[in-house]
Amino acid sequence: MIEERLRRIEEMLIVILRRIEELEHSLRTHNPQAASSISLAGRLMVAFSIPALRALEAASLILKLTSKVKVEDEISRAIIEVLASSEGEVTLSELSRRIRALRGRASRRIVASRVKELHSKGIVSTRRVGSRVYVKLVREG
């Protein structure tokens, strides 16, 4: 009984994934910006287990920030992705851990260096409390 239900759920998920792929293909053809946003949102949902709506909002913010300010490397982009999908600020150590989850690798020293660069561009703000450094996106509003 349970095995039958699981099989049906798996079949439904396969159908849903195919439909999503069809939508992405259609969007890439007709609206590349929306396709990029949806693709990025999907990656954020999987990497950080966040709800779809929050992932779409984060993806939109990421694309807006990266188009406004030239982001030159993968680590800086990953920093923006992690912070956009986080609620509030995170410590530098937590930021490094989440970037590793997203990319597979990230040195805390390099992350700290890129945070300084993004801070100088006005993309992130930092504050120090004791030995901890907290980082968050500067949201225009």
N, C-alpha and C positions, 0 to 999 in steps of 0.2 A: 504494500500500500504506500508506504513512505517512498520507496524506491521509484514507484510509478509517478508519484507527484514530483519528485526531484527530476525525473526524466522529462516530464512535461514542462517544468520550469526551465530546464536547460534548453529545450527546443524553443520556448518562447523567447529566451534571451538571445539565442542565435538569430531569430527573426528580427528582433529589435536591433541588434548590432548591424545586420544587413541593411535595414532601413536607415539607420544613422549613417552608414557608409554611403548610401545612395544620396542622402541629403547633403553630406559633405561634398560629394562629387558635383552635385548640382550647384551648390553654393560656390565652389571653386570656379566654376564656369561663369556664373552670373554675378557673384559678389565675393571677390577674393578676400576682402577685409573681414566679412562675416565668417568666412571659412577659417581664416586664421584665428579669429576669436574663439570659435567653437572648438577647433583643434587644441588650442592652448588650454581652454577650460577643461576639456577632457583629460589632458595631461595633469592638470592641477587636481582634479577630482580623484584621479587614481593615486597620485603621489602623496596627497595630504588628507585624503578621505573627507573632503568637504562637500557640502550639498551643491547641486548643479547651479542653482541661482547664484550662490556666492562665488562659485568658480567662474561663471560668466561675467559677473561684476568685476572680479579680480582680473580676468583676461582683458576686459575692456580698459581698465586702468593701466595695465601693463603696456598694452599697445599704444595708448595715449602718451604715456611717459617715454617709452622708447622711441616714439616718432618725434617727440618734442626735443629730447636731448639725445645726442648721439651716444649710444651705449656700445663700447668698442669690443667687449669681450664676453665670453660665456659666463664667467663668474659674476660680473656685474649684472648681467641679465637675470641670472639665477637669484641674486640678492633681491632684485626688484620683484621677481615672481614669488619668492617666499614671503616677502613683506606684504605684497598685495593680497596674498591669500591668508595672511595672519590677521587676527583681531588685535589691534593695538601694537605695542612694542614687544620685541624679543631681545634676549641677551645675545651678545656676539657668539657665545658658545652654542646657544640654541640655533641661531642662524646658521652657523657652520654645520651643525648636525642635520638640519633640514635640507641644506644644499647638498650634503652627501646623499641624503635620501632621494633627492631629485636627480642628481648628476652621477652619483656613484663615488665621487671623490671631491674633496675640498679641504684645503689647508686653512686652519684658523688664521694663520699669519697672512695668507693671501686674501682671505675674506676681509680681515681687518683693514688691509691696504686698500681694497676696492671700496669698502665702506667710507674710508676717508675721501677717496676720489668722488664718490657719489654725494658725500656731504658738501664738498667744495662746489659741486654743480647744483646744489639746492634740492636734490632728489630725496635725500634722507636726512633725518635729524638724529643726533646722538645725545645721550646724557650718561654721566658716570655716577654711580652710587657705590662707594667703596672701591672694590676691585672689579666690579661688574660694569660693563658698557651695554646700555640699552639702545636699540636702533629701531626706528620706525620710518615709514614713508611720510614725506611732507605732502599732505593732501591739500590741493587748492580748494577753496570753497567759499 
